[in-house]
Amino acid sequence: MVEQMYSLNAVFGSLSNPTRRDILKRVSGHSMSVGAIARHYQFSLAAVAKHLEILEHAGLVTKTRQGKEQIVMINPKALATANDYLENYKQLWENRLDSLDQYLNSN
């Protein structure tokens, strides 16, 4: 349980930053080199690399080397863990709202 919470903390912490969410969106369609990702932002390559490091630490992306380039790919398993966590709350609220709907319709 502690390991899962650490993983969730890292995932949600990573996703709390709009730049990292944008990077994740960009690599969700296809893998990209670090340089290609960096071209989309007005800050340094080092800053982009730091964002990628945080995403990689959370397990949201993986990096592989192709020649001189590092290629970044999305890792959907980390998102699945977060989705499973949120799904519990979704089910809870759907049940509560269904109960409220039944109550309101019965009166």
N, C-alpha and C positions, 0 to 999 in steps of 0.2 A: 504494500500500500504506500509506504514512504517513497519507494522508487517511482511509483506511478505518479504521485503528487509532484515529485521533483520534475518528472518529465512534463507534466501538465503545466507546472510553473514556468518551465523553460519555454514551452510552446506558446502559452498565453503572453508571457513576457516578450517574446520575439514578435508576436503579432500585434503588440501594443504600439509599435512604431510604424507610422505610415510608409516610410521608405522601405522598411523590410516587407511590409504587406505588398507594396508595389513590386519589389524584386521577386517575391514569391509568385505573384500574378504573371510576371514576365516569363519566368522559367516553367510555369505550369503548362504552357503550350508546347514548348520544346526546350531542349537544353541550350545553354548559351555559355560563351566564354566569359571570364571575369571582365575582360576588356570591353566586350560587347555590352555587358550590363552597365559598366561604368560610364559608357558614352551617353546614357540616358539621364545622367545627373550632373548637377553643377558643382559637385564637390570632388575632392581628390580620390584617386584610385585607392589610397590607404583607407579613406573613410568607407568606401564601398566594400573593401576587403574586411573591415571590422564588422559591418552589417552582415556580410556573408558568414563570418566566423560565428556570430551569434545565432544565425539561422542554422548553421551546421551543428553547433553545440546542442540546439533544441531538437535536432534530427529532422528538421523540415527540408533541408537540402543536403545533397552529397556532392562532393567535388572529386573529379577524376582528372588525371593528366593525359593530354593528347599532345605529344611533342612538347613544345614550349608553353602551351596554353593549359590553363585549368578550366575544365568544363563543369558547369553547375547544372544539376538536375534536381527536380522536386522529388521529395520522398513522401508519398501520400500516406504511408503508415503512421507517421507522427500526427497528421491531420485526422486520421481515423481514430486515434486515441482521444484527441480533443473532442471529436464528434460524438464518440461513445459517452463521454462525460456529460456533454451538453444534452444528449438525447434523453438522459434520465430526467433532466429538468423540463425538457419539452413534453415528455409524457406526463409528468406531474401537473404541469399547467394545463395541458389539454384535458386531463381528467377533471381538474377543478373548474375549468370553463364549461365543460360538458355538464357538470353538476349544476352550475349556476344557470346555464341555459334551460335545463330541465326544471329547475325551481321557478324561474321566471315564466316559463310557458305553462306551468301548472296553476298559476294564480291568475 
